[in-house]
């Protein structure tokens, strides 16, 4: 059966988000895109830190579609009362608050399960339980501490990835845990706490380098120093400059690739060299092969290089900026972007989820919410009368 966008895969799921910036909002975004009813609980007067930082406007727009917002001060007596009502009706709560914040507010996991034994709590913190459990950690230092920045940058120049990779990967691991806990709950009737560590996420992402270090007893060289292709046994596997000052990645990873590469680029002399007809032979002649390829690509315009590579059907990629992606033929052809508008009126295309179900894919049903936009609506759903809501909302600026 092909689902309609309005159906939602998990439209019966109720999710509370206590999140800010990237990790928590990304986890709840993934569930919201698949149809869950996500309520974003925000601090009165300020809300998610990404709302009002000009440098973070893209963050708020990117990670907060398909959510509703209520402002609630959980420190106040009335706020705790409302939050308790939320817990009784919620399937999943996601938080990336600092270590121990919910515990200090009186809502440790044991207390939440006493209120609602079926609740699933996804807690995204800097570290999993252990000696560093009470430390705070952000995406960039997690990449540095976890070995990813060392492996990414040139020797002596550790470099973070060009995206909030650890926050987003941590969010994905959190959602995997939530979905597993939901499956278990069908059998046991009870929820679970899913804990995610950003540091441990970074460590997991460098698994192959850790394994290599363990096997060899040596520190692996950073990727720019060794060349991933040579390390993997491939003679051509890197970025090259074109005549018109563009860049393109070319990966010749098999013998048939090599044959087609030589044919399309008219490399008759290289094809005649039978020692280059295997990956091992090309790897052994890595320096010469890359020098000649570099000289060749510098004589050709970018579009000509792309045309020949497409005809040869070997792995390749233009070096794109985020702006270039708006014109990517594949993304445009499959309608992969959806328009979203932030509360301040700015708008941008956003990518859809990178997976579909029998043709169904998540859509943007709601733009990112204004701070507290749905407070009255959500309070009514919790059972508060119109008279009670009218009394509560005037106090909302200082906190319910």
HELIX and SHEET records of a PDB file:
HELIX    1   1 UNK A   23  UNK A   33  1                                  11    
HELIX    2   2 UNK A   49  UNK A   51  5                                   3    
HELIX    3   3 UNK A   54  UNK A   56  5                                   3    
HELIX    4   4 UNK A   57  UNK A   63  1                                   7    
HELIX    5   5 UNK A   77  UNK A   89  1                                  13    
HELIX    6   6 UNK A  101  UNK A  104  1                                   4    
HELIX    7   7 UNK A  109  UNK A  115  1                                   7    
HELIX    8   8 UNK A  139  UNK A  145  1                                   7    
HELIX    9   9 UNK A  148  UNK A  152  1                                   5    
HELIX   10  10 UNK A  165  UNK A  188  1                                  24    
HELIX   11  11 UNK A  198  UNK A  205  1                                   8    
HELIX   12  12 UNK A  207  UNK A  216  1                                  10    
HELIX   13  13 UNK A  223  UNK A  226  1                                   4    
HELIX   14  14 UNK A  228  UNK A  232  1                                   5    
HELIX   15  15 UNK A  255  UNK A  264  1                                  10    
HELIX   16  16 UNK A  268  UNK A  272  1                                   5    
HELIX   17  17 UNK A  274  UNK A  276  5                                   3    
HELIX   18  18 UNK A  279  UNK A  284  1                                   6    
HELIX   19  19 UNK A  286  UNK A  297  1                                  12    
HELIX   20  20 UNK A  302  UNK A  312  1                                  11    
HELIX   21  21 UNK A  322  UNK A  325  1                                   4    
HELIX   22  22 UNK A  329  UNK A  333  1                                   5    
HELIX   23  23 UNK A  375  UNK A  381  1                                   7    
HELIX   24  24 UNK A  386  UNK A  393  1                                   8    
SHEET    1   A 6 UNK A  67  UNK A  71  0                                        
SHEET    2   A 6 UNK A  37  UNK A  42  1                                        
SHEET    3   A 6 UNK A  14  UNK A  18  1                                        
SHEET    4   A 6 UNK A  92  UNK A  95  1                                        
SHEET    5   A 6 UNK A 120  UNK A 125  1                                        
SHEET    6   A 6 UNK A 193  UNK A 197  1                                        
SHEET    1   B 3 UNK A 236  UNK A 241  0                                        
SHEET    2   B 3 UNK A 247  UNK A 252 -1                                        
SHEET    3   B 3 UNK A 315  UNK A 318 -1                                        
SHEET    1   C 2 UNK A 337  UNK A 341  0                                        
SHEET    2   C 2 UNK A 347  UNK A 351 -1                                        
END                                                                             
